[in-house]
């Protein structure tokens, strides 16, 4: 009996060190959207895009602080499913867990399709499904081995992203210091931030349009909350990872966009191209396109890797709360929820195959990213509602907390109001509006699933024994 328990552990192991957690948190905060989507956001909002990223970053920092206080108030909480179920009721755990699972599945689908597209850069004759399938199989096999290997992969993926962004910032500011003049005759200068129509060159409508794409760049920032059950010394390491979020946002988002816009006036930034590539080309680095393609490829792989990790942990948490089949709570000898990993990867491949049936991939990507952003905002909102319930039901735990959320309940309502504002903005453009209209279908489906689950539970309860 003891041997069998050793072969299949009953609990997730705390194998992720502070080094892993810090880089997972950084990797989660830097999405592929920064590398590829920044050109479009700059062309929409001009220099005011800096304010957009700062506002979203500040709001999400408070959501992460609320999550941090909740996770540390009870170390039995493995992720936000647990505290949602405990503080808001079983329905919240069910809706939160399954929505988060679906969020990462559709985000990972977008990443896998992106990986296939980036692979075409080096292998134009290769069928796009081959790199997509190979990527999923590679990440699946590595995730099945041990959680420490996931942490190690994410550590190196995030490190590549950080080095690329730091190189961009240093290059941009060096070109300003040298008074660099581009072939089109524009001088690199900080004055480019305000001398071409001001900070709000496209008015408030351009400023608001920037929020639609920028929100998607932040999805995954809460990933640190799904690693809580596998983090060594969470009382020390979780606050460190969450507290570094503002610094990360300023360095990786704001300074990177400043570096791009001081060298290339915002009107000359092409929405369809990566401004990262363009800046390195201007700096005279001929291999810029290949280098950035490699960085973006690792960034998309990192995001898909995070998706595969978090969806399997969500299924594990849902199964433990009896919101999903019990089989997903079974751990392999390496203390990994292997069946959850296999099921998530199967859904991922199925979704990727469906996207190839849609002829216009840009339309598909806009739909997927908007849907993902809407559903992530739902999960972030549930974290805030759980915090409000915690303050009402467990005031003594808040008093004893060593990691109190700044602003408390009032700040929760401010963040919720901000999410409502972003949803209103998503309804303004036709491409994002269609995804917003489609999103209630997921909640209707979940509602039917929850009612069916409750009915099955009642039937089991009234069934006579023997």
Secondary structure, 3 states (H helix, E strand, C coil): CHHHHHHCCCCCCCCECHHHHHHHHHHHHCCHHHHHHHHHHHHHHHHHHHHHHHHHHHHHHHHHHHHHHHHHHCCCCCCHHHHHHHHHCHHHHHHHHHHHHHHHHHHHHHHHHHHHHHHHHHCCCCCHHHHHHHHHHHHHHHHHHCHHHHHHHHHHHHHHHHHHHHHHHHHHHHHHHCCCECCCCCECCHHHHCCCCCCCCCHHHHHHHHHHHHHHHCCCHHHHHHCHHHECCHHHHHHHHHHCHHHHHHHHHHHHHHHHHHHCCHHHCCCCCCHHHHHHHHCCCCCHHHHHHHHHHHHHHHHHHHHHHHHHHHHHHHHHCCCCCHHHHCCCCCCCCHHHHHHHHHHHHHHHHHHCCCCCHHHHHHHHHHHHHHHHHHHHHHHHHHHHHHHHHCHHHHHHCCCCCCCHHHHHHHHHHHHHHHHHHHCCCHHHHHHHHHHHHHHHHHHHHHHHHHHHHHHHHHCCCC
